[in-house]
Amino acid sequence: MPDQPTRFETAAIRTQAPRSAAREHAVPVFLTSSFVFDDAEQARALFAEEIPGAVYSRYSNPNTDEFVRKLCLLERGEDGLSTASGMAAVFAALAALVKSGDHIVASRSLFGSTHQILTRLLPRWGVSSTYVDASDDAGWESAIRPETRVLFVETPSNPGLDVLDLDRLGALAKARGIPLIVDNCFATPYLQRPLAHGASLVVHSATKWIDGQGRVLGGAIVGDAALIAEARFFARHTGPSLSPFNAWVLSKSLETLAVRMDRHCQNALALATHFEGHAALEQVRYPFLASHPQHALARRQMSQGGGIVVLVLSGGYQRCRRFIDALALCSHSPNLGDTRTIVTHPTSTTHSKLTESERQAVGIVPGLVRISVGLEHVDDVIADIEQALAASA
């Protein structure tokens, strides 16, 4: 077996931490806060980062190292680090690269907590940001200032499923010498590799599709080695560390990511196709539907359409309340990327801290529900949604 297998499924399964003297087949969980040194010189060299090796689990651990190494192979990034959650990854990636007086240009369609970082937290330290609409191709160039240090996007976006042109943004970032950071949570490296399109860093909420079963929190940053070094310094001294147990779970989960995402995408496309044009719905959004505004781009940039479908119900918020309460099979939860189908109402939950005008600007209307399509038989999921639509009329 080559040291670094290149085919996705093989790399996800066969990349493992070095086997111990116990000759285990499955990697054990290294539940230890620290590691011992052979002698004083080794301790000095490890802390000076002159030699590789574990020192303290806030810095690294065999389980977090294995998880990161797998993600680097799957995303084809030079280096990476793990974090305690997806939002820790987003914040560490941004905070490591900006200082007071700097500026960020970001896509307007962002997860609610990312929006709060850009509009309420980073401004406390003198970092400003400008939003650009997903459809505004010229807006990116005009939004860049001399003090711009980062371009940040989600694609597909949460929850509206906007798809941004990574080739165009990557070329712009390279021409202007500004790192492009891509939140790849919805697509995962199995469906989309932003680094191949010119991104400098990729961030993940591993809590979602990477875990895939709603068990643990985790995040990761992967990409350019020099930028990862900055993020690692930030994380090492601020402590958003991924626990060894969670890293072990996430690393094992990566072994089944490909087969899971194949089924998620298959089910999501079937569900979106079934409900498009439904009398109770104003709109169905899914990147691989021909009706999606960026359908051609999604087909070019992604290998499949992902596991999220958006339904916009006629009747607004009150109809959504009745619809959600009538569901019998699907779960009502703020999470996504689970084996179980999950329905979320972003206006009243995940994006409730945005103002009404901010939600309207990215298409989050009161009647919108986000469906994270699970691995159940899709006919059962469709039947549950059908009966809930009928009951909520």
C-alpha positions in Angstrom: 0.0 0.0 0.0 1.5 3.4 -1.0 2.2 5.8 1.9 -0.4 8.3 0.6 -3.2 6.6 -1.5 -4.8 9.0 -4.0 -8.2 7.5 -4.6 -10.7 9.1 -2.2 -12.3 6.0 -0.7 -8.9 4.3 -0.2 -7.3 7.4 1.4 -10.2 7.8 3.8 -10.1 4.2 4.9 -6.4 3.3 4.9 -4.8 6.5 6.3 -4.2 5.6 9.9 -2.0 6.6 12.9 1.1 4.5 13.2 0.4 1.1 14.8 1.5 0.7 18.4 3.3 -2.3 19.9 -0.1 -3.8 20.6 -0.6 -4.3 16.8 -4.1 -3.0 16.8 -6.1 -3.1 13.5 -8.4 -0.2 14.5 -6.7 2.9 15.9 -7.3 3.3 19.7 -8.5 6.4 21.4 -5.5 8.3 23.0 -7.3 9.7 26.0 -4.3 11.5 27.5 -3.8 15.2 28.2 0.0 15.1 27.8 2.9 12.9 26.6 6.2 12.0 28.3 9.7 12.8 27.0 12.6 10.4 26.6 15.0 13.0 27.9 15.5 16.8 28.5 16.9 17.3 25.0 13.8 15.7 23.3 11.5 17.9 25.4 13.5 21.0 24.3 13.4 20.0 20.7 9.7 19.2 20.7 8.8 22.6 22.2 11.0 24.3 19.8 9.2 22.4 17.0 12.5 21.2 15.6 11.2 17.6 15.6 7.7 16.1 15.2 5.9 14.5 18.0 3.1 14.9 20.5 3.6 17.2 23.5 0.2 18.1 24.9 -3.2 17.3 23.5 -4.2 21.0 23.2 -1.5 21.1 20.6 -1.8 17.7 18.9 -2.7 14.1 19.6 -2.4 10.9 17.5 -6.2 10.9 17.0 -6.4 14.6 15.9 -3.3 14.1 13.7 -4.9 11.1 11.9 -8.1 13.0 11.3 -6.2 16.0 9.9 -4.0 13.9 7.7 -7.0 12.2 6.2 -8.7 15.5 5.5 -5.5 16.9 3.9 -5.4 13.9 1.6 -9.1 14.2 0.7 -9.0 18.0 0.2 -5.5 17.7 -1.3 -4.2 20.4 1.1 -0.6 20.9 2.2 -1.5 21.0 5.9 -4.3 21.4 8.4 -5.5 21.5 11.9 -8.6 20.4 13.8 -10.8 22.5 16.1 -13.5 21.8 18.6 -16.4 22.9 16.3 -17.0 24.2 12.8 -17.4 27.8 14.1 -14.1 27.5 16.0 -12.6 26.6 12.6 -14.2 29.6 10.9 -13.1 32.0 13.6 -9.6 30.6 13.8 -9.1 30.9 10.1 -10.3 34.5 10.0 -8.7 35.7 13.3 -5.3 34.2 12.4 -5.1 36.3 9.2 -6.4 39.7 10.2 -5.5 42.5 12.6 -7.0 45.9 13.5 -7.6 48.0 10.5 -7.9 45.0 8.1 -10.9 44.3 5.9 -12.8 41.1 4.8 -14.9 40.6 1.7 -17.5 37.9 2.1 -20.4 36.4 0.3 -23.7 37.7 1.7 -25.1 34.2 2.0 -23.6 32.9 5.1 -24.4 30.8 8.1 -25.9 32.9 11.0 -23.0 32.5 13.4 -20.4 33.4 10.6 -22.5 36.5 10.0 -22.3 37.4 13.7 -18.5 37.0 13.7 -18.2 39.4 10.7 -20.7 42.0 11.8 -20.5 42.0 15.6 -17.4 40.3 16.9 -14.5 41.2 14.6 -15.5 44.9 14.5 -14.7 45.0 18.2 -11.1 44.7 17.2 -11.2 47.0 14.3 -11.8 44.5 11.5 -14.4 45.5 9.0 -16.2 43.5 6.3 -18.2 44.0 3.1 -20.8 41.7 1.7 -21.2 40.8 -2.0 -24.3 39.1 -3.4 -23.8 35.7 -4.9 -25.0 36.9 -8.3 -22.9 40.0 -8.3 -19.9 39.0 -10.4 -18.5 42.5 -10.6 -19.1 43.2 -6.9 -16.1 41.2 -5.7 -13.6 43.3 -7.6 -15.1 46.6 -6.5 -15.4 45.5 -2.9 -11.7 44.8 -2.5 -9.7 47.6 -0.7 -6.0 48.1 -0.1 -6.6 46.8 3.4 -8.5 43.7 2.3 -6.8 40.6 3.7 -9.4 37.8 3.2 -12.1 36.7 0.8 -14.6 34.4 2.5 -17.4 32.3 0.9 -19.8 29.4 1.5 -20.8 27.3 -1.4 -23.4 25.9 -1.5 -24.6 28.5 1.1 -26.5 27.8 4.3 -29.5 27.7 3.9 -30.3 29.2 0.5 -28.0 26.9 -1.5 -26.4 29.8 -3.5 -23.5 28.4 -5.6 -20.5 30.7 -6.1 -18.0 30.4 -8.9 -14.8 29.1 -7.3 -12.7 29.3 -10.4 -13.6 33.0 -10.9 -13.0 33.8 -7.2 -9.8 31.8 -7.0 -8.4 33.7 -10.0 -9.4 37.0 -8.5 -7.8 36.1 -5.1 -4.6 35.0 -6.8 -4.4 38.1 -9.0 -4.9 40.4 -5.9 -2.7 38.3 -3.6 -5.5 37.8 -1.1 -6.3 34.4 0.5 -9.7 32.9 -0.5 -11.3 30.9 2.4 -14.1 28.5 1.4 -16.6 27.0 3.9 -17.0 23.5 2.3 -19.3 22.1 4.9 -22.3 21.5 2.6 -20.3 19.8 -0.2 -17.6 18.0 1.7 -14.4 17.1 -0.1 -16.2 14.2 -1.7 -18.4 16.5 -3.8 -16.2 19.6 -4.2 -12.5 20.5 -3.7 -12.1 24.3 -3.4 -8.3 24.1 -3.2 -8.3 22.8 -6.8 -10.2 26.0 -7.9 -7.8 28.5 -6.3 -8.9 28.6 -2.7 -6.1 29.0 -0.1 -8.0 27.5 2.9 -11.0 25.3 3.4 -13.0 25.2 6.6 -15.3 22.4 7.7 -17.9 21.9 10.4 -17.1 18.2 10.8 -20.2 18.0 13.0 -22.3 17.8 9.9 -21.8 15.3 7.0 -18.3 14.3 8.1 -19.6 12.8 11.3 -22.8 11.9 9.6 -24.7 10.6 12.6 -25.2 13.6 14.9 -22.8 12.3 17.6 -20.0 14.8 18.1 -18.8 18.3 17.4 -15.7 19.1 15.4 -14.1 21.4 12.8 -11.1 21.6 10.6 -9.0 24.0 8.5 -7.0 22.6 5.5 -4.9 24.3 2.9 -1.8 26.4 2.3 0.9 25.4 4.8 2.0 29.0 5.5 -1.5 30.1 6.3 -2.1 26.9 8.4 1.0 27.8 10.4 -0.7 31.1 11.3 -3.9 29.4 12.2 -2.1 26.8 14.2 -0.3 29.5 16.2 -3.6 31.1 17.0 -5.3 27.8 18.0 -2.4 26.6 20.0 -2.5 29.7 22.3 -6.3 30.2 22.4 -7.3 26.5 22.8 -10.2 25.6 20.5 -9.0 22.0 20.7 -10.7 19.0 19.3 -11.0 16.2 21.9 -9.2 12.9 21.0 -12.4 11.0 21.3 -14.3 13.3 18.9 -11.3 13.1 16.5 -11.4 9.3 16.7 -15.1 9.3 15.8 -14.6 11.8 13.0 -11.7 9.9 11.5 -13.7 6.7 11.5 -16.6 8.5 10.0 -14.5 9.7 7.0 -14.2 6.0 6.1 -17.8 5.9 5.1 -18.2 9.5 3.8 -18.2 8.5 0.1 -20.9 5.8 0.4 -23.0 8.0 2.7 -22.9 11.1 0.5 -23.8 9.0 -2.6 -27.0 8.0 -0.9 -27.7 11.5 0.6 -27.4 13.0 -2.8 -29.5 10.4 -4.5 -32.3 10.8 -1.9 -32.1 14.6 -2.0 -32.4 14.8 -5.8 -35.3 12.4 -5.7 -37.0 14.4 -3.0 -36.4 17.8 -4.8 -37.6 16.4 -8.1 -40.8 15.0 -6.5 -41.8 18.2 -4.8 -40.8 20.7 -7.6 -44.1 22.3 -8.7 -46.1 21.0 -5.7 -49.2 23.1 -5.2 -48.3 23.8 -1.5 -44.9 25.1 -2.4 -43.7 28.4 -3.8 -40.3 27.1 -4.6 -38.0 24.1 -4.4 -34.2 24.8 -4.3 -31.6 22.2 -5.1 -28.3 22.7 -6.9 -28.8 19.9 -9.4 -32.3 20.9 -10.4 -32.4 22.7 -13.8 -34.5 25.4 -12.1 -31.6 26.4 -9.8 -30.1 29.8 -10.9 -26.6 28.4 -10.8 -27.5 24.9 -12.0 -24.8 24.8 -14.8 -22.2 26.1 -12.4 -23.1 23.5 -9.8 -22.9 20.7 -12.3 -19.4 21.9 -13.4 -18.1 22.6 -9.9 -19.6 19.7 -7.9 -19.8 16.0 -8.6 -23.3 15.7 -7.1 -25.8 18.2 -5.7 -25.4 17.5 -1.9 -27.9 16.4 0.7 -29.8 19.7 1.4 -33.1 20.6 -0.2 -34.9 23.9 0.5 -38.7 24.1 0.3 -40.6 27.5 0.4 -44.1 26.9 1.7 -47.1 29.0 0.7 -48.5 30.6 3.8 -45.3 31.8 5.5 -44.3 31.2 9.1 -47.6 30.0 10.4 -47.9 27.4 7.7 -44.3 26.3 8.5 -45.2 25.9 12.2 -48.1 23.7 11.3 -46.0 21.7 8.8 -43.2 21.1 11.2 -45.5 20.0 14.0 -47.3 17.6 11.7 -44.1 15.7 10.7 -44.1 12.1 12.0 -40.9 10.7 10.7 -38.5 13.6 10.0 -36.7 15.1 13.0 -37.1 18.8 13.9 -33.5 19.9 14.9 -31.0 22.7 14.1 -28.4 20.2 12.9 -27.8 18.7 9.5 -25.8 16.0 7.8 -27.3 13.2 9.8 -28.4 9.7 8.8 -31.9 10.9 9.8 -33.8 13.4 7.8 -33.9 16.8 9.6 -36.2 19.7 9.0 -35.2 23.2 10.2 -36.9 26.6 10.0 -34.0 29.0 9.7 -36.0 32.2 10.2 -36.9 31.2 13.8 -33.8 29.2 14.7 -30.4 29.2 13.0 -30.7 32.6 11.3 -33.0 34.2 13.9 -30.4 36.7 15.1 -30.3 38.3 11.6 -32.6 41.2 11.0 -35.5 40.8 8.7 -33.8 42.8 6.0 -30.6 40.7 6.3 -32.6 37.5 5.9 -34.6 38.9 3.0 -31.3 39.9 1.3 -30.2 36.3 1.1 -33.6 34.8 0.4 -34.4 33.5 3.8 -38.2 34.1 3.8 -40.6 33.1 6.6 -41.9 30.2 4.6 -38.5 28.6 4.0 -37.6 25.2 5.5 -34.2 23.5 5.1 -34.3 19.7 4.7 -31.2 17.7 5.4 -32.1 14.5 3.6 -31.1 11.4 5.5 -30.4 7.8 4.6 -33.9 6.4 5.2 -35.8 5.0 2.2 -36.6 8.2 0.3 -40.2 7.2 -0.3 -40.9 7.2 3.4 -39.4 10.7 3.7 -41.5 11.9 0.8 -44.6 10.4 2.3 -44.0 12.1 5.6 -43.5 15.5 4.0 -46.6 15.0 1.8 -48.8 14.2 4.8 -47.4 17.2 6.8 -48.1 19.5 3.8 -51.6 18.3 3.7 -52.1 18.5 7.4 -50.8 22.1 7.5 -53.0 23.5 4.7 
